[in-house]
Amino acid sequence: MTYMKLIKRFILNRPAEKRLAYFYGMVATDEQVWLLRDENGDLLLLEDEDGDYPFLLPVWPSRSFAEMEAANIDESYEAFNIPMSNFLDDLLVDIENDGGATAIFPNENDTTIQKRDEIKEMIRNL
């Protein structure tokens, strides 16, 4: 295992709030988020185990983290990026109109769930 992979695994295993800070640090610089889609172009969605939302849209700060998740679940998913502006003003509007929310940089243990307004607020404050 390479040094970078170890670093990534370490970051991935941090608590949700640490991953949240890392996520916003990365997206503030890159101005994009990473998602996963299957061969039909359908987005990977997660179940909300607490049941507040019918589904969650997971997002990652970089291609490599999204691909690590794809390797965990299903190799047929591919990582792709979307500019932050499209994410906030188009995709998240659709997601929330369908009752969903965003899972920021999830791992197996925990995730921070945020709505579009919270995400916009975080980005504004960076």
C-alpha positions, -999 to +999 in steps of 0.1 A: +000+000+000+014+034-010+019+062+014-008+083-003-033+054+001-024+052+038-030+089+042-063+086+024-074+057+045-065+077+076-086+107+064-115+084+055-115+069+090-116+102+108-148+112+126-175+128+105-168+164+116-131+160+107-140+147+072-165+176+069-137+201+075-115+183+050-143+182+024-149+219+026-112+227+026-109+207-007-140+219-024-132+256-016-100+252-036-113+229-064-148+244-066-162+210-075-176+179-058-173+142-068-201+118-072-206+082-084-228+070-112-235+036-127-232+026-163-268+040-170-257+073-156-278+069-125-263+085-094-253+065-064-278+072-036-277+060+000-304+050+024-308+073+053-306+050+083-321+075+107-350+078+084-352+116+082-349+115+044-360+090+017-325+090+003-291+107+006-268+118-022-232+111-012-205+135-023-167+133-020-139+160-020-118+142-047-118+115-074-097+091-053-121+091-023-151+085-046-132+057-063-124+041-030-161+040-022-169+026-056-143-002-050-161-010-017-196-013-031-196-020-068-169-017-094-194-006-121-197+028-105-176+056-119-165+088-103-173+121-120-171+157-109-195+185-111-188+222-106-199+235-073-222+260-089-241+233-108-241+211-077-257+238-056-280+254-081-292+224-102-285+190-087-292+198-050-324+216-059-337+184-077-325+162-048-343+183-022-374+186-043-375+148-042-371+149-004-334+140-002-304+155+014-266+153+010-242+129+028-209+148+030-179+125+025-195+094+041-177+064+055-191+031+069-194+046+104-209+080+102-217+109+079-227+145+082-260+151+065-266+186+051-292+204+032-284+229+004-288+259+026-263+246+051-238+237+023-241+272+008-236+287+042-205+267+048-190+277+015-199+314+020-180+313+053-148+298+039 
